[in-house]
Amino acid sequence: MSPLFTGLSAFPLTPADANGVVDTNTLGILVDRLATAGVDTIGLLGSTGGYAYLDRAERVRAVAAGIEAAAGRVPVIVGVGALRTSWAVELARNAERNGASGLLLAPISYLPAKHHEAAAHYRAVAGATALPLCVYNNPGTTGFTFSDALIAELAAVPGIAAIKMPLPADADYVAELARLRAMTPETFAIGYSGDWGATASLLARGAAWYSVVAGLLPEPALRLTRAAQAGRGDEAEAMDAAFAPLWALFKAYGSLRLMYAIADRFSLSVGDPPLPLMRAPYPAVAAVHAALDRLGV
């Protein structure tokens, strides 16, 4: 299993102005904080990074700045999802030229893609570079759901090394991991996003936690991750309980919106969410600060 797609992958915001021009200096500060904390990987231009709201030129600028700030201390996985296959290929090649360690690809499409269309899209992007690629299964934003058959098909494609899964509806991580591992190569890494499922997925031996909150709170996220990886269930669950008020707010308001409130806590000038998204209302922000007090940050 590729170590690139294991452990804690932290996804920072991409600071930008109202016109979508990336603030590369502040992005560098965010990435430096994560590298200094010692996260396992940095997920640049994931959903938390607002990649879908940035044009390709700004994404290129963000990749260059983020990888420069990481300075080889932590591997950087770059999100390259785009509406057209040719654009995703171009973004993947740019990430490789700039020194990315891996790629993350979501199946973005205005018209929902069919099984064979998604498969062709992934094959094209995976074949465009020498970088390992992680399939981004995020039906909540893309509207596309990967069947088990498609996951198995993609796992056999050279260059496709991992999948980032949504939380299972029945919360049965053990059963889902067993099912998926039975149909994919041993080297294929299966990890999860959805921060409130991190503890359960890691204790079930999911390969990775693709984390929103770690983009700004890497230290407590690392404590949770390391405890779960070591099988210290009581310690991991205690950390999860400390995070619980924040998880509830993430589910109620959307984690991306609340990350801007968390950034304010640390006086990080990240701007505002990309319109039409807006910051969460004041009661939610006040609740975020109370949740952060509970975490001691």
Contacts in CASP RR format, 6 or more apart in sequence:
PFRMAT RR
TARGET T0000
AUTHOR 0000-0000-0000
METHOD contacts of the structure
MODEL  1
MSPLFTGLSAFPLTPADANGVVDTNTLGILVDRLATAGVDTIGLLGSTGG
YAYLDRAERVRAVAAGIEAAAGRVPVIVGVGALRTSWAVELARNAERNGA
SGLLLAPISYLPAKHHEAAAHYRAVAGATALPLCVYNNPGTTGFTFSDAL
IAELAAVPGIAAIKMPLPADADYVAELARLRAMTPETFAIGYSGDWGATA
SLLARGAAWYSVVAGLLPEPALRLTRAAQAGRGDEAEAMDAAFAPLWALF
KAYGSLRLMYAIADRFSLSVGDPPLPLMRAPYPAVAAVHAALDRLGV
1 186 0 8 1.000
1 187 0 8 1.000
1 188 0 8 1.000
1 189 0 8 1.000
1 207 0 8 1.000
2 132 0 8 1.000
2 161 0 8 1.000
2 162 0 8 1.000
2 187 0 8 1.000
2 189 0 8 1.000
3 40 0 8 1.000
4 41 0 8 1.000
4 75 0 8 1.000
4 77 0 8 1.000
4 101 0 8 1.000
4 102 0 8 1.000
4 132 0 8 1.000
4 161 0 8 1.000
4 162 0 8 1.000
5 41 0 8 1.000
5 77 0 8 1.000
5 132 0 8 1.000
5 134 0 8 1.000
5 161 0 8 1.000
5 162 0 8 1.000
5 189 0 8 1.000
5 191 0 8 1.000
5 207 0 8 1.000
5 208 0 8 1.000
6 40 0 8 1.000
6 189 0 8 1.000
6 207 0 8 1.000
6 208 0 8 1.000
7 40 0 8 1.000
7 41 0 8 1.000
7 207 0 8 1.000
7 208 0 8 1.000
7 209 0 8 1.000
7 225 0 8 1.000
7 229 0 8 1.000
8 39 0 8 1.000
8 40 0 8 1.000
8 41 0 8 1.000
8 208 0 8 1.000
8 209 0 8 1.000
8 211 0 8 1.000
8 214 0 8 1.000
8 218 0 8 1.000
8 221 0 8 1.000
8 222 0 8 1.000
8 225 0 8 1.000
9 39 0 8 1.000
9 40 0 8 1.000
9 41 0 8 1.000
9 42 0 8 1.000
9 43 0 8 1.000
9 77 0 8 1.000
9 208 0 8 1.000
9 209 0 8 1.000
9 210 0 8 1.000
9 211 0 8 1.000
9 214 0 8 1.000
10 34 0 8 1.000
10 37 0 8 1.000
10 39 0 8 1.000
10 41 0 8 1.000
10 42 0 8 1.000
10 43 0 8 1.000
10 211 0 8 1.000
10 214 0 8 1.000
10 215 0 8 1.000
10 218 0 8 1.000
10 221 0 8 1.000
11 42 0 8 1.000
11 43 0 8 1.000
11 44 0 8 1.000
11 46 0 8 1.000
11 47 0 8 1.000
11 48 0 8 1.000
11 49 0 8 1.000
11 210 0 8 1.000
11 211 0 8 1.000
11 212 0 8 1.000
11 214 0 8 1.000
11 215 0 8 1.000
12 27 0 8 1.000
12 30 0 8 1.000
12 31 0 8 1.000
12 34 0 8 1.000
12 42 0 8 1.000
12 43 0 8 1.000
12 44 0 8 1.000
12 48 0 8 1.000
12 49 0 8 1.000
12 215 0 8 1.000
12 216 0 8 1.000
13 30 0 8 1.000
13 48 0 8 1.000
13 49 0 8 1.000
13 50 0 8 1.000
13 215 0 8 1.000
13 216 0 8 1.000
13 259 0 8 1.000
13 260 0 8 1.000
13 263 0 8 1.000
13 270 0 8 1.000
14 22 0 8 1.000
14 27 0 8 1.000
14 44 0 8 1.000
14 45 0 8 1.000
14 49 0 8 1.000
14 50 0 8 1.000
14 51 0 8 1.000
14 54 0 8 1.000
14 62 0 8 1.000
15 22 0 8 1.000
15 23 0 8 1.000
15 26 0 8 1.000
15 27 0 8 1.000
15 30 0 8 1.000
15 269 0 8 1.000
15 270 0 8 1.000
15 271 0 8 1.000
16 22 0 8 1.000
16 23 0 8 1.000
16 53 0 8 1.000
16 54 0 8 1.000
16 58 0 8 1.000
16 271 0 8 1.000
16 274 0 8 1.000
17 23 0 8 1.000
17 271 0 8 1.000
18 272 0 8 1.000
18 275 0 8 1.000
20 53 0 8 1.000
20 54 0 8 1.000
20 55 0 8 1.000
20 58 0 8 1.000
20 274 0 8 1.000
21 58 0 8 1.000
22 54 0 8 1.000
22 58 0 8 1.000
22 61 0 8 1.000
22 62 0 8 1.000
22 65 0 8 1.000
23 269 0 8 1.000
23 270 0 8 1.000
23 271 0 8 1.000
24 61 0 8 1.000
24 62 0 8 1.000
24 64 0 8 1.000
24 65 0 8 1.000
24 66 0 8 1.000
25 65 0 8 1.000
26 268 0 8 1.000
26 269 0 8 1.000
26 270 0 8 1.000
27 62 0 8 1.000
27 65 0 8 1.000
27 66 0 8 1.000
27 69 0 8 1.000
28 65 0 8 1.000
28 66 0 8 1.000
28 68 0 8 1.000
28 69 0 8 1.000
29 69 0 8 1.000
29 268 0 8 1.000
30 215 0 8 1.000
30 216 0 8 1.000
30 268 0 8 1.000
30 270 0 8 1.000
31 42 0 8 1.000
31 44 0 8 1.000
31 65 0 8 1.000
31 66 0 8 1.000
31 69 0 8 1.000
31 70 0 8 1.000
31 76 0 8 1.000
32 69 0 8 1.000
32 70 0 8 1.000
33 216 0 8 1.000
33 218 0 8 1.000
34 42 0 8 1.000
34 74 0 8 1.000
34 214 0 8 1.000
34 215 0 8 1.000
34 218 0 8 1.000
35 42 0 8 1.000
35 69 0 8 1.000
35 70 0 8 1.000
35 71 0 8 1.000
35 72 0 8 1.000
35 73 0 8 1.000
35 74 0 8 1.000
36 73 0 8 1.000
37 218 0 8 1.000
37 219 0 8 1.000
37 222 0 8 1.000
38 73 0 8 1.000
38 74 0 8 1.000
38 218 0 8 1.000
38 222 0 8 1.000
39 74 0 8 1.000
39 214 0 8 1.000
39 215 0 8 1.000
39 218 0 8 1.000
39 221 0 8 1.000
39 222 0 8 1.000
40 74 0 8 1.000
40 75 0 8 1.000
40 208 0 8 1.000
40 225 0 8 1.000
41 74 0 8 1.000
41 75 0 8 1.000
41 76 0 8 1.000
41 77 0 8 1.000
41 101 0 8 1.000
42 66 0 8 1.000
42 70 0 8 1.000
42 74 0 8 1.000
42 75 0 8 1.000
42 76 0 8 1.000
42 77 0 8 1.000
43 76 0 8 1.000
43 77 0 8 1.000
43 78 0 8 1.000
43 79 0 8 1.000
43 104 0 8 1.000
43 210 0 8 1.000
44 62 0 8 1.000
44 63 0 8 1.000
44 66 0 8 1.000
44 67 0 8 1.000
44 76 0 8 1.000
44 77 0 8 1.000
44 78 0 8 1.000
44 79 0 8 1.000
44 100 0 8 1.000
45 51 0 8 1.000
45 54 0 8 1.000
45 59 0 8 1.000
45 62 0 8 1.000
45 63 0 8 1.000
45 78 0 8 1.000
45 79 0 8 1.000
45 80 0 8 1.000
46 79 0 8 1.000
46 104 0 8 1.000
46 136 0 8 1.000
47 106 0 8 1.000
47 138 0 8 1.000
47 141 0 8 1.000
47 256 0 8 1.000
48 212 0 8 1.000
48 215 0 8 1.000
48 255 0 8 1.000
48 256 0 8 1.000
48 259 0 8 1.000
49 256 0 8 1.000
50 256 0 8 1.000
50 274 0 8 1.000
51 59 0 8 1.000
51 79 0 8 1.000
51 81 0 8 1.000
52 81 0 8 1.000
52 108 0 8 1.000
52 141 0 8 1.000
53 274 0 8 1.000
53 277 0 8 1.000
54 62 0 8 1.000
54 274 0 8 1.000
56 82 0 8 1.000
56 87 0 8 1.000
56 90 0 8 1.000
56 91 0 8 1.000
59 91 0 8 1.000
60 91 0 8 1.000
60 94 0 8 1.000
63 78 0 8 1.000
63 94 0 8 1.000
63 95 0 8 1.000
63 98 0 8 1.000
63 100 0 8 1.000
64 98 0 8 1.000
66 76 0 8 1.000
67 76 0 8 1.000
67 98 0 8 1.000
67 99 0 8 1.000
67 100 0 8 1.000
70 76 0 8 1.000
75 101 0 8 1.000
75 102 0 8 1.000
76 99 0 8 1.000
76 100 0 8 1.000
76 101 0 8 1.000
76 102 0 8 1.000
77 100 0 8 1.000
77 101 0 8 1.000
77 102 0 8 1.000
77 103 0 8 1.000
77 104 0 8 1.000
77 134 0 8 1.000
78 91 0 8 1.000
78 92 0 8 1.000
78 95 0 8 1.000
78 100 0 8 1.000
78 102 0 8 1.000
78 103 0 8 1.000
78 104 0 8 1.000
79 91 0 8 1.000
79 95 0 8 1.000
79 103 0 8 1.000
79 104 0 8 1.000
79 105 0 8 1.000
79 106 0 8 1.000
79 136 0 8 1.000
80 88 0 8 1.000
80 91 0 8 1.000
80 92 0 8 1.000
80 95 0 8 1.000
80 103 0 8 1.000
80 104 0 8 1.000
80 105 0 8 1.000
80 125 0 8 1.000
81 88 0 8 1.000
81 91 0 8 1.000
81 104 0 8 1.000
81 105 0 8 1.000
81 106 0 8 1.000
81 108 0 8 1.000
81 136 0 8 1.000
82 88 0 8 1.000
82 91 0 8 1.000
82 108 0 8 1.000
83 108 0 8 1.000
83 109 0 8 1.000
83 110 0 8 1.000
85 120 0 8 1.000
85 121 0 8 1.000
85 124 0 8 1.000
85 125 0 8 1.000
88 105 0 8 1.000
88 121 0 8 1.000
88 124 0 8 1.000
88 125 0 8 1.000
89 124 0 8 1.000
89 125 0 8 1.000
89 128 0 8 1.000
92 103 0 8 1.000
92 105 0 8 1.000
92 125 0 8 1.000
92 128 0 8 1.000
92 129 0 8 1.000
92 131 0 8 1.000
92 133 0 8 1.000
93 128 0 8 1.000
93 129 0 8 1.000
95 102 0 8 1.000
95 103 0 8 1.000
95 129 0 8 1.000
95 131 0 8 1.000
96 129 0 8 1.000
96 130 0 8 1.000
96 131 0 8 1.000
100 131 0 8 1.000
101 131 0 8 1.000
102 131 0 8 1.000
102 132 0 8 1.000
102 133 0 8 1.000
102 134 0 8 1.000
103 125 0 8 1.000
103 129 0 8 1.000
103 131 0 8 1.000
103 132 0 8 1.000
103 133 0 8 1.000
103 134 0 8 1.000
104 133 0 8 1.000
104 134 0 8 1.000
104 136 0 8 1.000
104 164 0 8 1.000
105 122 0 8 1.000
105 125 0 8 1.000
105 133 0 8 1.000
105 134 0 8 1.000
105 135 0 8 1.000
105 136 0 8 1.000
106 136 0 8 1.000
106 138 0 8 1.000
106 141 0 8 1.000
106 142 0 8 1.000
107 113 0 8 1.000
107 118 0 8 1.000
107 121 0 8 1.000
107 122 0 8 1.000
107 136 0 8 1.000
107 142 0 8 1.000
107 144 0 8 1.000
108 142 0 8 1.000
109 117 0 8 1.000
109 142 0 8 1.000
109 144 0 8 1.000
112 143 0 8 1.000
112 144 0 8 1.000
113 121 0 8 1.000
113 144 0 8 1.000
115 147 0 8 1.000
115 149 0 8 1.000
115 150 0 8 1.000
118 144 0 8 1.000
118 146 0 8 1.000
118 150 0 8 1.000
119 150 0 8 1.000
119 153 0 8 1.000
119 154 0 8 1.000
122 133 0 8 1.000
122 135 0 8 1.000
122 154 0 8 1.000
122 157 0 8 1.000
122 160 0 8 1.000
123 157 0 8 1.000
125 133 0 8 1.000
126 133 0 8 1.000
126 157 0 8 1.000
126 158 0 8 1.000
126 159 0 8 1.000
126 160 0 8 1.000
127 158 0 8 1.000
127 159 0 8 1.000
131 159 0 8 1.000
132 159 0 8 1.000
132 160 0 8 1.000
132 161 0 8 1.000
132 162 0 8 1.000
133 159 0 8 1.000
133 160 0 8 1.000
133 161 0 8 1.000
133 162 0 8 1.000
134 160 0 8 1.000
134 161 0 8 1.000
134 162 0 8 1.000
134 163 0 8 1.000
134 164 0 8 1.000
134 189 0 8 1.000
135 146 0 8 1.000
135 151 0 8 1.000
135 154 0 8 1.000
135 160 0 8 1.000
135 162 0 8 1.000
135 163 0 8 1.000
135 164 0 8 1.000
136 163 0 8 1.000
136 164 0 8 1.000
137 145 0 8 1.000
137 146 0 8 1.000
137 151 0 8 1.000
137 163 0 8 1.000
137 164 0 8 1.000
137 165 0 8 1.000
137 166 0 8 1.000
138 164 0 8 1.000
138 166 0 8 1.000
138 193 0 8 1.000
139 145 0 8 1.000
139 166 0 8 1.000
140 166 0 8 1.000
146 154 0 8 1.000
146 163 0 8 1.000
148 179 0 8 1.000
148 180 0 8 1.000
148 183 0 8 1.000
151 163 0 8 1.000
151 180 0 8 1.000
151 183 0 8 1.000
151 184 0 8 1.000
152 183 0 8 1.000
152 184 0 8 1.000
154 160 0 8 1.000
154 163 0 8 1.000
155 163 0 8 1.000
155 183 0 8 1.000
155 184 0 8 1.000
155 185 0 8 1.000
155 188 0 8 1.000
156 184 0 8 1.000
156 185 0 8 1.000
160 188 0 8 1.000
161 187 0 8 1.000
161 188 0 8 1.000
161 189 0 8 1.000
162 188 0 8 1.000
162 189 0 8 1.000
162 190 0 8 1.000
162 191 0 8 1.000
162 207 0 8 1.000
162 208 0 8 1.000
163 180 0 8 1.000
163 188 0 8 1.000
163 189 0 8 1.000
163 190 0 8 1.000
163 191 0 8 1.000
164 191 0 8 1.000
164 192 0 8 1.000
164 193 0 8 1.000
164 208 0 8 1.000
164 210 0 8 1.000
165 176 0 8 1.000
165 180 0 8 1.000
165 190 0 8 1.000
165 191 0 8 1.000
165 192 0 8 1.000
165 193 0 8 1.000
166 192 0 8 1.000
166 193 0 8 1.000
166 194 0 8 1.000
167 192 0 8 1.000
167 193 0 8 1.000
167 194 0 8 1.000
167 196 0 8 1.000
167 197 0 8 1.000
167 201 0 8 1.000
168 176 0 8 1.000
171 197 0 8 1.000
171 200 0 8 1.000
173 192 0 8 1.000
173 200 0 8 1.000
173 201 0 8 1.000
173 204 0 8 1.000
173 206 0 8 1.000
174 204 0 8 1.000
177 190 0 8 1.000
177 204 0 8 1.000
177 205 0 8 1.000
177 206 0 8 1.000
180 190 0 8 1.000
181 188 0 8 1.000
181 190 0 8 1.000
184 190 0 8 1.000
189 207 0 8 1.000
189 208 0 8 1.000
190 206 0 8 1.000
190 207 0 8 1.000
191 201 0 8 1.000
191 206 0 8 1.000
191 207 0 8 1.000
191 208 0 8 1.000
191 209 0 8 1.000
191 210 0 8 1.000
192 198 0 8 1.000
192 201 0 8 1.000
192 206 0 8 1.000
192 208 0 8 1.000
192 209 0 8 1.000
192 210 0 8 1.000
193 209 0 8 1.000
193 210 0 8 1.000
193 211 0 8 1.000
193 212 0 8 1.000
194 210 0 8 1.000
194 212 0 8 1.000
194 255 0 8 1.000
195 209 0 8 1.000
195 211 0 8 1.000
195 212 0 8 1.000
195 213 0 8 1.000
195 243 0 8 1.000
195 247 0 8 1.000
195 250 0 8 1.000
195 255 0 8 1.000
196 243 0 8 1.000
196 244 0 8 1.000
196 247 0 8 1.000
196 250 0 8 1.000
196 251 0 8 1.000
198 209 0 8 1.000
198 211 0 8 1.000
198 221 0 8 1.000
198 224 0 8 1.000
198 225 0 8 1.000
198 228 0 8 1.000
198 240 0 8 1.000
199 224 0 8 1.000
199 228 0 8 1.000
199 233 0 8 1.000
199 236 0 8 1.000
199 237 0 8 1.000
199 239 0 8 1.000
199 240 0 8 1.000
201 209 0 8 1.000
202 209 0 8 1.000
202 224 0 8 1.000
202 225 0 8 1.000
202 228 0 8 1.000
202 229 0 8 1.000
202 236 0 8 1.000
203 228 0 8 1.000
203 231 0 8 1.000
203 233 0 8 1.000
203 236 0 8 1.000
209 221 0 8 1.000
209 225 0 8 1.000
211 221 0 8 1.000
212 250 0 8 1.000
212 255 0 8 1.000
212 256 0 8 1.000
212 259 0 8 1.000
213 221 0 8 1.000
213 243 0 8 1.000
213 246 0 8 1.000
213 250 0 8 1.000
213 255 0 8 1.000
213 259 0 8 1.000
213 262 0 8 1.000
214 221 0 8 1.000
214 222 0 8 1.000
215 221 0 8 1.000
215 259 0 8 1.000
216 259 0 8 1.000
216 262 0 8 1.000
216 263 0 8 1.000
216 266 0 8 1.000
216 268 0 8 1.000
217 262 0 8 1.000
217 295 0 8 1.000
217 297 0 8 1.000
219 297 0 8 1.000
220 239 0 8 1.000
220 242 0 8 1.000
220 243 0 8 1.000
220 295 0 8 1.000
220 297 0 8 1.000
223 239 0 8 1.000
224 236 0 8 1.000
224 239 0 8 1.000
224 240 0 8 1.000
224 243 0 8 1.000
227 233 0 8 1.000
227 235 0 8 1.000
227 236 0 8 1.000
227 239 0 8 1.000
228 236 0 8 1.000
242 294 0 8 1.000
242 295 0 8 1.000
243 295 0 8 1.000
245 287 0 8 1.000
245 290 0 8 1.000
245 291 0 8 1.000
245 294 0 8 1.000
246 258 0 8 1.000
246 288 0 8 1.000
246 291 0 8 1.000
246 292 0 8 1.000
246 295 0 8 1.000
249 258 0 8 1.000
249 284 0 8 1.000
249 287 0 8 1.000
249 288 0 8 1.000
249 291 0 8 1.000
250 258 0 8 1.000
252 284 0 8 1.000
253 280 0 8 1.000
253 284 0 8 1.000
254 280 0 8 1.000
256 273 0 8 1.000
256 277 0 8 1.000
257 273 0 8 1.000
257 277 0 8 1.000
257 278 0 8 1.000
257 279 0 8 1.000
257 280 0 8 1.000
257 284 0 8 1.000
258 280 0 8 1.000
258 284 0 8 1.000
258 285 0 8 1.000
258 288 0 8 1.000
260 270 0 8 1.000
260 271 0 8 1.000
260 272 0 8 1.000
260 273 0 8 1.000
260 279 0 8 1.000
260 280 0 8 1.000
261 279 0 8 1.000
261 280 0 8 1.000
261 284 0 8 1.000
261 285 0 8 1.000
261 288 0 8 1.000
261 289 0 8 1.000
262 288 0 8 1.000
262 292 0 8 1.000
263 270 0 8 1.000
264 285 0 8 1.000
265 288 0 8 1.000
265 289 0 8 1.000
265 292 0 8 1.000
265 297 0 8 1.000
272 278 0 8 1.000
272 279 0 8 1.000
273 279 0 8 1.000
279 285 0 8 1.000
280 288 0 8 1.000
END
